Amino acid sequence: MSARCGPRVAILGAGPTGLDAALACAERGLPFTLYEASGTPAGNIRRWGHVRLFTPWSMNVSARMRRALLADGVPVPDGEGCPTGVELAERVLDPVAAGAAVAPSLRLGVRVKGIGRRGLTKDEEIGTPERSARPFRLLLEDAGGERSEEADAVLDCTGVWANPNSLGDGGIPAIGEDALGGRIHRTVPDIAADPRRWAGRTVLLAGAGHSAQTAARDLARLAREAPGTEVIWSVRRDSPDWDAVRDDPLPARAALVADAEALARGASPAVGIRASSVVEELRPDGDRIAVTLRNGGDREVVVDEVVSLTGSVGDNRLYRQLQVHECYATCGPMALSAALLGSGAGDCLTQESHGAEALRLPEPDFFLLGSKSHGRFGLYLMRIGFEQVDDAMSLLAP
């Protein structure tokens, strides 16, 4: 490794993009600290760790990770098999985090609560050299309390999974949603690991994307063995397209969409689609939850469980005191969002990084990388995050 020094880099989030960024800094001799709020690397991935990815090993291990694992004598998973989130974490991300290049600079159980510039607020020193001369100030929290640290550059790789969208109409909370927040599942539940919790119960499922499709399929399978299990599946559109891709090259994704389409046509008597419906209100009903669904008129259903899989978006509260130009539609960086929206929707397999300039923000040396950079655009692959790391490094350490 190079011995030269450079800017002190703070990397937020020890998921795939954050770990790859740490390796990139190590290879370039840049001092860095990698902060992860969870007690283990890839905390967000482990929240949905039982879910199998659509993409194979060959697309989910970066070249830097491959080199680091081989250098440490760790076998590198490869081939066309699709890992679960836990398999990816345990076989790739954990050993990368434990390797000599990353481990000394990894801080687990440390949450970054805010990012600012020393002595400046958002509206000061706009576009002047003085702003870039001031270090970033990071407010941190761990088991010992709060403290602050400084950095010359910040790579926000915190992703979107920890900030799910609200359940209610228009993207705001439904009436009573916040009060019942602790009883709402916002990641794909592991039905197979705890079937007794779900067997014979009535479940409200909201959302039409791949996460909701996975939950619907898993619940329908359970219902075949557990009579009385019922799924009320609320989707906003009258005829959802289920994110289908023509001649889909990813077999697992194509199979999931086919199963969702079959369920929508009535393949399982346990699953009932409520098209063009939104959740208006939730309120306690003894041990159950009364839900008002609106579709022209209001209809109340009483359920045992609520699963809200309506998407997620990165948490922008971290950098409210920084000069970040966000897209009004996607919440991602403006230049990158313009490039993504201009390229058309297409499929995630056709997406690319769009280069270093698309990542540049008014705030010098601050970057949003990985899935957080795509905001609500959604079409994202891990390899895009790996490419973005190279782009950011070219601006930090040409």
C-alpha positions as CSV (number, residue, x, y, z in Angstrom):
1,M,0.0,0.0,0.0
2,S,1.0,3.6,-0.6
3,A,2.5,5.4,2.3
4,R,1.3,8.9,1.2
5,C,-1.2,10.8,3.3
6,G,-4.3,12.6,2.0
7,P,-7.6,13.9,3.3
8,R,-9.0,12.2,6.4
9,V,-12.1,10.4,5.1
10,A,-15.2,9.5,7.1
11,I,-17.2,6.6,5.6
12,L,-20.8,6.2,6.9
13,G,-22.2,2.7,6.7
14,A,-20.3,-0.7,6.6
15,G,-22.5,-2.2,3.9
16,P,-21.2,-3.3,0.5
17,T,-20.5,0.3,-0.8
18,G,-19.0,1.5,2.5
19,L,-16.7,-1.5,2.8
20,D,-15.6,-1.1,-0.8
21,A,-14.9,2.6,-0.2
22,A,-12.8,1.6,2.9
23,L,-10.8,-0.8,0.7
24,A,-10.3,2.0,-1.9
25,C,-9.0,4.4,0.7
26,A,-6.7,1.7,2.1
27,E,-5.3,1.0,-1.4
28,R,-4.6,4.7,-2.0
29,G,-3.1,5.3,1.5
30,L,-5.9,7.7,2.6
31,P,-6.6,7.7,6.3
32,F,-10.2,6.8,6.9
33,T,-12.7,5.8,9.6
34,L,-15.6,3.6,8.8
35,Y,-18.7,4.1,11.0
36,E,-21.4,1.5,11.4
37,A,-24.4,2.0,13.6
38,S,-25.1,-1.7,14.1
39,G,-23.0,-4.0,16.2
40,T,-21.9,-5.9,13.1
41,P,-21.0,-5.0,9.5
42,A,-23.9,-4.8,7.1
43,G,-26.5,-4.2,9.7
44,N,-29.2,-3.1,7.2
45,I,-28.6,-6.2,5.1
46,R,-29.1,-8.5,8.0
47,R,-32.5,-7.0,8.6
48,W,-33.7,-8.8,5.5
49,G,-31.0,-11.4,5.6
50,H,-33.3,-14.4,4.8
51,V,-34.2,-12.9,1.5
52,R,-32.4,-14.3,-1.6
53,L,-31.0,-11.7,-4.0
54,F,-31.9,-11.8,-7.7
55,T,-28.3,-11.3,-8.7
56,P,-25.5,-13.9,-8.5
57,W,-22.3,-14.0,-6.5
58,S,-20.4,-12.8,-9.6
59,M,-22.3,-9.4,-9.5
60,N,-22.1,-8.8,-5.7
61,V,-18.4,-9.1,-5.0
62,S,-16.3,-6.1,-6.1
63,A,-12.8,-6.5,-7.5
64,R,-11.4,-4.8,-4.4
65,M,-13.2,-7.2,-2.1
66,R,-12.0,-10.1,-4.2
67,R,-8.4,-8.9,-3.9
68,A,-8.7,-8.3,-0.1
69,L,-10.3,-11.7,0.5
70,L,-7.6,-13.6,-1.5
71,A,-4.9,-11.7,0.3
72,D,-6.3,-12.8,3.6
73,G,-6.7,-16.4,2.4
74,V,-10.5,-16.3,2.4
75,P,-12.3,-18.2,-0.4
76,V,-14.2,-15.9,-2.7
77,P,-17.7,-17.0,-3.6
78,D,-18.3,-16.9,-7.3
79,G,-20.6,-18.3,-10.0
80,E,-24.2,-17.8,-10.8
81,G,-25.8,-18.9,-7.5
82,C,-27.8,-16.1,-5.8
83,P,-26.9,-15.6,-2.1
84,T,-29.2,-14.6,0.6
85,G,-28.5,-11.3,2.5
86,V,-27.0,-13.3,5.4
87,E,-24.9,-15.4,3.1
88,L,-23.5,-12.3,1.5
89,A,-22.8,-10.7,4.9
90,E,-21.1,-13.8,6.4
91,R,-19.1,-15.0,3.4
92,V,-18.0,-11.7,2.0
93,L,-18.7,-8.6,4.0
94,D,-17.8,-9.9,7.5
95,P,-14.4,-11.2,6.3
96,V,-13.7,-8.0,4.4
97,A,-14.5,-6.0,7.6
98,A,-12.2,-8.2,9.7
99,G,-9.3,-8.0,7.2
100,A,-6.2,-6.1,7.9
101,A,-7.1,-3.2,5.5
102,V,-10.4,-2.4,7.2
103,A,-10.6,-3.7,10.8
104,P,-8.3,-1.1,12.5
105,S,-10.4,1.8,11.1
106,L,-13.9,0.2,11.6
107,R,-16.1,1.6,14.4
108,L,-19.0,-0.7,15.1
109,G,-22.0,0.5,17.2
110,V,-21.3,4.1,16.4
111,R,-24.2,6.1,14.9
112,V,-23.5,9.3,13.0
113,K,-26.3,11.7,14.1
114,G,-25.3,14.8,12.1
115,I,-22.7,16.3,9.8
116,G,-21.7,19.9,9.6
117,R,-18.7,22.2,8.8
118,R,-16.7,23.5,11.7
119,G,-17.8,27.0,12.4
120,L,-20.2,27.3,9.5
121,T,-23.9,26.7,8.8
122,K,-25.6,25.8,5.5
123,D,-26.0,29.4,4.3
124,E,-22.4,30.6,4.9
125,E,-19.4,30.7,2.6
126,I,-21.4,29.6,-0.4
127,G,-19.0,28.5,-3.2
128,T,-15.9,30.0,-1.5
129,P,-12.5,28.3,-0.8
130,E,-13.1,29.0,2.9
131,R,-15.9,26.4,3.1
132,S,-13.7,23.6,1.7
133,A,-10.9,24.6,4.0
134,R,-13.1,23.9,7.1
135,P,-13.2,20.3,8.3
136,F,-16.5,18.4,8.6
137,R,-17.8,17.9,12.1
138,L,-19.5,14.6,12.8
139,L,-21.8,14.2,15.9
140,L,-21.4,10.5,17.0
141,E,-23.3,8.4,19.5
142,D,-22.3,5.0,20.9
143,A,-22.8,3.2,24.2
144,G,-20.7,5.7,26.0
145,G,-22.7,8.7,24.9
146,E,-22.2,11.5,22.4
147,R,-18.9,13.0,21.0
148,S,-17.7,14.7,17.9
149,E,-14.9,13.9,15.4
150,E,-13.7,15.7,12.3
151,A,-12.9,14.6,8.8
152,D,-11.8,16.3,5.5
153,A,-14.1,14.3,3.3
154,V,-17.3,12.3,4.0
155,L,-18.7,9.4,2.0
156,D,-22.4,8.8,3.0
157,C,-23.0,5.1,2.2
158,T,-25.9,4.6,4.7
159,G,-28.3,3.3,2.1
160,V,-32.1,3.4,2.3
161,W,-33.3,0.4,4.3
162,A,-33.3,2.1,7.7
163,N,-35.7,4.8,6.5
164,P,-38.9,3.2,5.2
165,N,-41.6,5.1,3.6
166,S,-44.9,5.8,5.5
167,L,-47.9,3.6,4.9
168,G,-50.5,6.2,4.3
169,D,-51.9,7.9,1.2
170,G,-49.6,10.4,-0.5
171,G,-46.5,9.1,1.3
172,I,-47.4,10.6,4.7
173,P,-48.3,8.5,7.7
174,A,-51.8,7.1,7.9
175,I,-54.0,8.3,10.8
176,G,-52.7,6.4,13.8
177,E,-49.7,5.0,12.1
178,D,-47.1,6.7,14.2
179,A,-48.8,5.5,17.4
180,L,-48.8,1.9,16.2
181,G,-45.4,2.1,14.7
182,G,-43.9,-0.6,16.9
183,R,-46.5,-3.1,15.7
184,I,-45.9,-2.6,11.9
185,H,-43.4,-4.8,10.1
186,R,-41.4,-2.7,7.6
187,T,-39.0,-5.4,6.3
188,V,-39.9,-8.7,4.6
189,P,-40.8,-11.0,7.5
190,D,-39.1,-14.3,7.8
191,I,-42.2,-16.5,7.7
192,A,-40.3,-19.8,7.5
193,A,-38.3,-19.0,10.6
194,D,-41.4,-18.3,12.8
195,P,-44.5,-19.9,11.1
196,R,-46.5,-20.1,14.3
197,R,-46.6,-16.3,14.6
198,W,-48.3,-16.0,11.2
199,A,-50.3,-19.2,10.9
200,G,-54.0,-18.8,11.0
201,R,-53.8,-15.0,11.3
202,T,-55.1,-12.2,9.2
203,V,-52.4,-10.0,7.7
204,L,-52.6,-6.6,5.9
205,L,-49.9,-6.4,3.3
206,A,-49.2,-3.0,1.7
207,G,-47.0,-2.5,-1.4
208,A,-46.6,-3.9,-4.9
209,G,-42.8,-4.1,-5.3
210,H,-40.5,-7.1,-5.1
211,S,-40.4,-7.0,-1.3
212,A,-44.2,-7.1,-1.0
213,Q,-44.3,-9.8,-3.7
214,T,-41.9,-11.9,-1.7
215,A,-44.0,-11.5,1.5
216,A,-47.2,-12.4,-0.4
217,R,-45.6,-15.5,-1.8
218,D,-44.2,-16.7,1.5
219,L,-47.6,-16.1,3.2
220,A,-49.4,-18.0,0.5
221,R,-47.1,-20.9,0.9
222,L,-47.7,-20.9,4.7
223,A,-51.5,-20.8,4.1
224,R,-51.4,-24.1,2.2
225,E,-50.2,-25.7,5.5
226,A,-52.1,-23.5,7.9
227,P,-55.8,-23.1,7.2
228,G,-57.3,-19.8,8.3
229,T,-54.2,-17.7,7.3
230,E,-55.5,-14.7,5.3
231,V,-53.7,-11.9,3.4
232,I,-55.4,-8.7,2.6
233,W,-53.0,-7.3,-0.1
234,S,-53.5,-3.5,-0.6
235,V,-51.9,-2.0,-3.7
236,R,-52.3,1.6,-4.9
237,R,-52.8,0.9,-8.6
238,D,-55.6,-0.7,-10.4
239,S,-53.4,-2.8,-12.6
240,P,-49.9,-3.0,-11.2
241,D,-47.1,-4.2,-13.6
242,W,-45.3,-5.9,-10.7
243,D,-42.0,-4.5,-12.0
244,A,-42.0,-7.1,-14.7
245,V,-39.0,-7.1,-17.2
246,R,-39.5,-8.4,-20.7
247,D,-37.4,-11.5,-21.3
248,D,-35.9,-11.1,-17.8
249,P,-32.3,-12.3,-17.7
250,L,-32.6,-12.9,-13.9
251,P,-34.6,-16.2,-13.4
252,A,-35.3,-15.6,-9.7
253,R,-36.9,-12.2,-10.4
254,A,-38.9,-13.5,-13.3
255,A,-40.2,-16.3,-11.1
256,L,-41.2,-13.9,-8.3
257,V,-43.1,-11.7,-10.7
258,A,-44.9,-14.7,-12.2
259,D,-46.0,-15.8,-8.8
260,A,-47.2,-12.3,-7.9
261,E,-49.3,-12.2,-11.1
262,A,-50.7,-15.6,-10.3
263,L,-51.7,-14.5,-6.8
264,A,-53.3,-11.3,-8.2
265,R,-55.4,-13.6,-10.5
266,G,-56.6,-15.6,-7.5
267,A,-54.1,-18.5,-7.4
268,S,-54.4,-18.7,-3.6
269,P,-57.7,-18.4,-1.8
270,A,-55.8,-17.0,1.2
271,V,-54.6,-13.9,-0.7
272,G,-57.1,-11.2,-1.7
273,I,-55.9,-8.2,-3.8
274,R,-57.4,-4.8,-2.9
275,A,-56.4,-2.8,-6.0
276,S,-56.6,1.0,-6.1
277,S,-56.7,1.1,-2.3
278,V,-54.8,3.1,0.3
279,V,-54.6,2.9,4.0
280,E,-56.5,5.8,5.6
281,E,-56.4,4.9,9.3
282,L,-55.1,2.4,11.8
283,R,-56.3,2.0,15.4
284,P,-56.0,-0.5,18.2
285,D,-58.8,-3.1,18.4
286,G,-58.0,-5.1,21.5
287,D,-55.0,-7.3,20.5
288,R,-55.7,-6.6,16.9
289,I,-55.6,-3.6,14.6
290,A,-58.5,-2.0,12.8
291,V,-57.6,-0.7,9.4
292,T,-59.6,1.6,7.2
293,L,-58.9,1.1,3.5
294,R,-60.1,3.7,1.1
295,N,-61.1,2.9,-2.5
296,G,-63.8,5.3,-3.5
297,G,-65.5,4.6,-0.2
298,D,-64.1,3.4,3.1
299,R,-64.0,-0.2,4.2
300,E,-62.8,-1.4,7.6
301,V,-60.9,-4.7,8.1
302,V,-59.5,-6.0,11.4
303,V,-56.1,-7.7,11.2
304,D,-53.6,-9.4,13.4
305,E,-50.5,-8.1,11.6
306,V,-49.6,-5.2,9.4
307,V,-46.7,-5.5,6.9
308,S,-45.8,-2.2,5.2
309,L,-43.4,-2.7,2.3
310,T,-43.9,0.6,0.4
311,G,-40.3,1.3,-0.3
312,S,-37.7,3.4,1.4
313,V,-35.5,6.5,0.8
314,G,-32.2,7.7,2.3
315,D,-32.3,9.8,5.5
316,N,-31.4,13.3,4.5
317,R,-31.6,14.7,8.0
318,L,-27.9,13.8,8.5
319,Y,-26.7,16.5,6.2
320,R,-29.3,19.3,6.6
321,Q,-26.5,21.8,7.4
322,L,-24.6,20.9,4.3
323,Q,-25.0,22.4,0.8
324,V,-26.6,19.4,-0.9
325,H,-28.6,20.0,-4.1
326,E,-31.3,17.3,-4.0
327,C,-33.7,16.3,-6.8
328,Y,-37.3,17.3,-5.9
329,A,-38.5,14.0,-7.3
330,T,-35.9,11.3,-6.3
331,C,-34.2,13.0,-3.2
332,G,-30.9,12.0,-4.8
333,P,-28.1,14.3,-5.9
334,M,-29.5,16.6,-8.6
335,A,-26.9,15.9,-11.3
336,L,-27.1,12.2,-10.8
337,S,-30.9,12.2,-10.6
338,A,-31.1,14.1,-13.9
339,A,-28.9,11.6,-15.6
340,L,-30.9,8.7,-14.2
341,L,-34.2,10.1,-15.1
342,G,-32.9,11.2,-18.5
343,S,-31.8,7.6,-19.3
344,G,-35.3,6.3,-18.9
345,A,-36.5,3.6,-16.5
346,G,-35.3,0.5,-18.2
347,D,-34.0,-2.2,-15.9
348,C,-31.4,-2.2,-13.1
349,L,-29.1,-4.3,-15.2
350,T,-28.8,-1.5,-17.7
351,Q,-27.9,1.2,-15.2
352,E,-24.4,2.7,-14.8
353,S,-22.6,5.1,-12.5
354,H,-22.8,8.1,-14.8
355,G,-19.3,9.3,-13.8
356,A,-17.7,11.4,-11.2
357,E,-19.3,14.8,-12.2
358,A,-22.7,13.4,-11.5
359,L,-21.7,12.8,-7.9
360,R,-20.3,16.2,-7.3
361,L,-22.3,18.3,-4.9
362,P,-22.1,22.0,-4.0
363,E,-20.7,20.9,-0.6
364,P,-17.0,20.2,-1.4
365,D,-15.8,16.6,-0.6
366,F,-19.2,15.3,0.5
367,F,-20.6,12.4,-1.5
368,L,-23.7,10.3,-1.5
369,L,-22.8,6.8,-2.7
370,G,-24.6,3.5,-3.2
371,S,-28.4,3.0,-3.0
372,K,-28.8,6.3,-1.2
373,S,-27.6,8.2,-4.2
374,H,-30.5,6.8,-6.3
375,G,-33.0,8.0,-3.8
376,R,-36.5,7.1,-5.0
377,F,-35.3,6.1,-8.4
378,G,-34.9,2.6,-7.2
379,L,-33.2,0.8,-10.1
380,Y,-29.9,0.0,-8.4
381,L,-27.3,-2.7,-8.4
382,M,-24.4,-3.2,-6.0
383,R,-21.9,-2.9,-8.8
384,I,-23.1,0.7,-9.4
385,G,-22.0,1.5,-5.9
386,F,-18.6,0.0,-6.5
387,E,-18.2,2.1,-9.7
388,Q,-19.2,5.2,-7.7
389,V,-16.5,4.5,-5.2
390,D,-13.9,4.8,-8.1
391,D,-15.6,8.0,-9.3
392,A,-15.5,9.6,-5.8
393,M,-11.9,8.5,-5.3
394,S,-10.9,10.2,-8.6
395,L,-12.2,13.5,-7.1
396,L,-10.6,13.0,-3.7
397,A,-7.3,11.5,-4.8
398,P,-6.7,12.0,-8.5
